Amino acid sequence: MFENLTDRLERSFKILKGEGKITEINVAETVKEIRKALIEADVNFKVAKTFTDEVKRKALGMNVLNAIKPGQLMVKVVHDELATLMGGKATEINLTGNPSVILIAGLQGSGKTTFSAKLANHLKNKKGKLPLLVAGDVYRPAAIEQLKVLGQQINVPVFTIPGSNDPIGIAKEAIKQAKNNGQNVVIIDTAGRLAIDEEMMREVESIKKAVSPNEILFVVDSMTGQDAVNTAKEFNDRLNFDGVVLTKLDGDTRGGAALSIRAVVDKPIKFVSTGEKLEALDIFHPDRMADRILGMGDIVSLVEKAQEQYDAEQARELHKKILKDKFTFNDFLDQIGQIKKMGNLKDLAGMIPGVGKALKDIDIDDNAFKSVEAIIKSMTPEERENPSLMNGSRRKRIAEGSGTSIAEVNRLLKQFDDMRKLMKMVSGGGAKNLARLMNQPPRR
């Protein structure tokens, strides 16, 4: 995400490369390029100007330590201002009330229904809540069915009144049912239009008045840039919403919406949604996003994603297996599943400092594990548990069953065997075994 903006900002900082000190001339030149980069990224012009004026003021007002080069100083100033521009710190969703009522608003196609399910999944798994989804979009064909399917996938009930075209009545009845059933969060998905119209606005305002939500979230497609910002302003003028949700952020190479919305509507971005997977929802951290925009990665978020999939007991059992050389294809399949749950592979790699830029022009398919999984699933249970059984006829059968070649099967078996040896060596003897393998004395 934000590839174009990252590249332009990087070029802006090169103006100061090799400069011995900060001066009005070289700062003015750098700031001019930064402003161009922001406007090219579809950032609101007034926001871009205010931002760069503040960057210039702070850069010239700083006492630069001899150890810090001007280019490094400018990166720090821009980083801090980007974080401030996007809100400074993460803002929690308001879950007061019993039940907490959350109203979801936005245009058709912005991703409201999918986000509603993602939010329910997030609150259920990470906050221990018992959510109820409410199908309040009674106009869009298959909208109710879509929410039901999503609800089934995450095991969250969906409230509907068959045949009803009264979203206000549906919302009221849903809250009554939630109270009766002990469900402590009600998430109301509302209707949208392809463009803002008075009828839609009046309807959402009426639902707000009828149910007095604890939280109103405005969902917007980040790829629409300035249109997203303008739509946010119109919705906020009518609804006075509490927070913004940016969807499709993984497809946004510019970043205009993320950088402009907070400044224009003065409401925090609370969540960002990337991809279709129902786990692909993140709390918005402005400082971490500033890191990513400046090509610094986001190792904190990567660690958090890994920890979410981490099971201490499972890890202990796995370690025992590795030590006994009992790591099997079933264990390998489990590890692949955990990695896939963490999200988009290229996005994950981009969180590692320095890797994002290296992978810029490389396509990492989310189906990268598909052939590996197909090969493993074509094995018998006995073969998965005991890879040493693999003879020529078994390999041929597995290749045919998985739709791959014998060469691909052989390659996977070789890689798996090498990986098992390395894992056992590192787990058992660590640096000493590794050094022995390399015929080098271990470091003391």
Secondary structure, 3 states (H helix, E strand, C coil): CCHHHHHHHHHHHHHHCCCCCCCHHHHHHHHHHHHHHHHHCCCCHHHHHHHHHHHHHHHHHCCCCCCCCHHHHHHHHHHHHHHHHCCCCCCCCCCCCCCEEEEEECCCCCCHHHHHHHHHHHHHHHCCCCEEEEEECCCCCCHHHHHHHHHHHHCCCEECCCCCCCHHHHHHHHHHHHHHHCCCEEEEEECCCCCCCHHHHHHHHHHHHHHCCCEEEEEEEHHHCHHHHHHHHHHHHHHCCCEEEEECHHHCCCCHHHHHHHHHHCCCEEEEECCCCCCCEEECCHHHHHHHHCCCCCHHHHHHHHHHCCCHHHHHHHHHHHHCCCCCHHHHHHHHHHHHHCCCHHHHHHCCCCHHHHCCCCCCCCCCCHHHHHHHHCCCHHHHHCHHHCCHHHHHHHHHHHCCCHHHHHHHHHHHHHHHHHHHHHHHCCHHHHHHHCCCCCCC
